[in-house]
């Protein structure tokens, strides 16, 4: 019977600033010589995956990703669209005073108090960082990358309300998996990556081929299904929370290794209703702590598996040596 060649996949979950944890885990993987053949990412996992997919060899890609996170820690990546009062007033007007909503938001935009009608943060800094870190031309010869996005709904006369998308996600609307290599236009690729990381209310939605998308984590924060559909036989999943609404038993055909935080890295495991600060804390010291934690957890999760494989290999070698010795004795001519 012909054996099936393993196809190793890497799954990078979403979690905002907690994505620094994945950098540490990836560093340990690269030291082991593990190189994924296909990657699926959601939200910050999609951005991390984009850097990995466009740089080679894999250890260099991980180093480039680490450099990007160092930049994140130094740059004012989260620049509010406006002051706290204006943010609160804008959102309150949009949500609770429908008759004034359009006029108020238009006024704030015209006065330069906010730059976007649906987002607290200015997307320009994260967009510039992505452009500096990822060259779309390199996707053609890079690792196959799938990103998760959620189809956003805008109701005529109402504009955008993130609560609508949140409810849709919780009532059965699925996220979409899109392969970056299926797109050729540079701006479309950037918009696709930014859409996957467009946390509702924090960042604006993005249009890809005429369709509006937001953060794929709304409905699929661990996109292993995207890889399973591509024939991935082995997968390493790097989580960004201690507990997740996800079951490895849904993937009986895949051999799955999970790397997850041993100690809490969030005050709550609920991505959108939990601690916002953990999603948006890009301070240098916090990034360093998360990277160290990711490295340590990867080592903790993988060392027993590696030792088991080594023991199995040694047992097989011992068995083969014994079998060869026995065969030699059987083939010896009688004295």
N, C-alpha and C positions, 0 to 999 in steps of 0.2 A: 504494500500500500504506500502510495506517495505521500510523504509528510508535507504539511502546509507550512510554508515559511512564515515565521511570526512577523506581524506588522505592529510595531510599537507606536503607540499614540500617547500624547500628553494632553491632559485636560486642566485648564487653568480657570478656576472659579472667579467670580466677581467679588468685590469687597472694597472698592475705593482705595484709600491710602494704605489699607492693609495689604495691598498687592506687593509691598516691599518684602513681605514674608516669603513670597514665591521666589524672589531673587536668591535668598539664602538657600532655599531648598534646591533650586536649579544649580547652584554652585556645587552642591554636594553631588548631584546627579552627573554633572560634567566631569567631576574628579573621578567618578567611577567609569567614565567612558561611555555613558548611556546617551544615545542620540535618537530623539524621536523622528519618526518618518512622517508624522502627521500631527497637527496641533489643533485643538478647539479651545476657544476662550470666550468668556463672557465679561463684558464691562472692562475693568482694569486688566482682567485676564486676557482680553482681546488685544489690548495695547501692548502688554508684555509679550504676547505671542507674536505680534507684528514685528517687534524688534528681533526676536529669535529667528523668525522666518526670513528675515532680510539680511542676516549676517552669517558668515561662516568662516572657519569651522565652528562647531557648536560651542566650545569653550570661549571662543572670541565673542560669540553672540551673547553669552551670559555676562561676559565682562562689559560689553557695550550696554547691556540692560542695567547693570550695576551703576555705570556712569550716568545713565539717564536718571536713575533714582537719586543719585547724588545731586544732580541738577535740580530735581524736584524739591530737594530739601533746602536749596539755596535760593531758588527763584520764588517770587510772589505768585505762585501758580493759581491761588484762589483769590481773584480780585473781584470784589463785589460789584455788581452792576450799579449799586447806589448805596446810600447809608441805610442803617438799620430801620430808621423810621420810614423811609421811602419804600423799602422792601416790604415791611409789614403793611403799610398803607396800600401798596400795589396789590399784594396778595389778597388782602381783606376786600378791596374793591372788586377784584376779579371773582372772588368766591361768594361774597355775601351781599354785594350790592349790584346785581345784574344791570340795573337801569343806568348806573354810572360807570360800569366797568370799562366800556370801550373809550369813553371820553377821558377818564382818568388815566388809563394806560397810554393813550395817544399823547396826552399832555405831558406825562412823565418822560416819554421817549423824546418828544420834541424839545423839551427843556434840557435834555442831556442828563437827566437824573438816573435814567436806566437806559441800557443799550438794547435790551431785548424784552419783549412783552411777556415772556413765559419762564424766565430763568433768573435766579438770584445772582449767579456768578457770570462774569464775563468769560466767554469761551476762548477768547483770543490767546491767553497764555498757554493753555493746554494744547491748543491747536498748533501754535508755533513750536512747542516742544516736540510734538509728534512729527512735524515736518522736518525738524532738525535731526530726529532719531531714526526715521524710517524713509527710505527711498523706494517708492512703489515699483520702480523699474526692476528692483532686485527680487520681487516676488516671483517673477517668471522662472527663476532658477533656484528659488528657495524652498523651504519646507512647506508642504501643503497646509494652508491655514483656513480654518472655518471660524466664523464669529457669529455670536448669537445676538439678534436684535428683536425688539418687540414692535409690532405694527401699531403706531399711534393713531388715535381717532380724534378728529377735529369736527365738532358739530357746528354747522352754519349758524351764525348768530351768537354762538357761545364762545367761540375761540378754543383755546386749549385749557383743559382742566386736568391736572395730573391724577386727580382722584378717579376720573372716569377710566383711565388706563389701568389704574391699580385694581379697580373693581373688575374690569374685563379680564385681567390676568388671573384673578382669584376665582373667577367663575368659568374658566375653561378656555379662554383665548390663548392659543399657543404662540410661543416665540418662533422666529424663523431662523434657520441656519443657512448662512450664505458663505460660499467659498470665495475668498479674496481673489484667487487666481482666475476666477470667472470674469473679472472686471479688468478693463484695460485703461480706462480713463483715470488719470491721476487724481483729479478732484473727487471723482466718485469713490475711489478707494479711501481717500482721507475721510470723506463723509461717512462711509460705511463703518470705519473704525471708531470715529467719534460718536456715531449713533449708538454703537454697542455700549459706550461708556457715558451716555447722556442720562445721568440720574435725573428722573423727573423732578421738576421744580428747581433743582440745582443748576442744570445745564439745558440748553434748548434742544429740541428734536432736530434730526437731520433728514434730508431727503436723499433717497437713493433710487435712481430711475423713476422719479416722480412719486415715490411713496415715502411717507413720513415714518421714521422709526425712533425709538428711544431705547434705554437700557434693557438689554435682553434678560437681565437678572429678574425682571418682573415675573417671568414665567419659567425660566430655565437657567439657573445659576451654575449648574454642573452639566455642561453639554456633551456628555459621553455618547448620547444617542447619535449625535452627528458623526462621530467616529465609527460607532458600531455599524451604521448604515454604509460606511465606506470599507467595511471588511477588516476593521482593526481588531486584532486578536488579543493584544496585550495593551493595557493602559495604565499610566501613572496619573493619578488625580491629586492635585494640590488644592486642598480646601483652604478657605480663609475664615472659618468659624469652627467652633468645637462640635456643633451639631448642625445637621442640614436635612432639609426635607428631600431626601434622596436615598435610594436603596440599591446596593450593589447586586441584590438578588434579581433586579430587573434585567440584568445582563448575564444570563447563564452561559453564553458563548464566549465571554471575554474573561481573561485573567486580569484581575484588577489589583493594583497596589495603591493604597491611599496614604497620603501624607497629610496629617491634620494637626492643628495645635494641641499640644498636651496641656498647656496652661492657657487660660482665656486670653484672647487678644481683643476682646470686645466686651462691653458691659452687657450686651444682649446679642443673641444670635439671629434676631430678626433684622434682616438687611435694611428695611425701610422704616420700621417703627422703632428700631433700637437706637443706640447712641449715634447721633449724627457726627459727633466729634471724632469718633473712631474711623469713620469713612473719609473725613476731610482733614485729618491731622497729618500734614506733610512735613512736620518739623524734622530736622536732620537727626536729632537724637532718637526720635521715635522710629525713623526709618532704619537706623542702625540697629536698634533693639529688635525690630521685626526680622531683619535679615539674619541676625544671629539666632533668633528663635527658629526661623525656617530651616537654617542649616542643621541645628541640633535635632529638630524633629525629624528631618529627612534621615539623618544618621540613625536616630532611634528606630525609625520605621523600617529602614532598609538593611541595617546590619544583621538582624536575625535571619532575614531572607537570604542575604549573601552567604552567611555562614552555613545555612541549610544547603544551599547550592554547592558550596565547597565540599561539605561533608558527603553529599550525594555523589559528586564527581570523584572524590577519593575512594568511596565505596565501590564505585563502578570500575575504577582503575585497579583496585585490589582484586575485585572479582575477575576482571579480565586477565590479570597477571596469574592468578590461581588457575584459571581455566587453561591458559597457555602452558603453564607448567605441567598440569595434569595431562594435557594432550601430548606434550613432549615425552613424558614418561610412558604413556601408552604406545607411542610410536617407536620407542627405543627397542633395538633388537635384543633378545634375551642374551644374557652373558653366557 
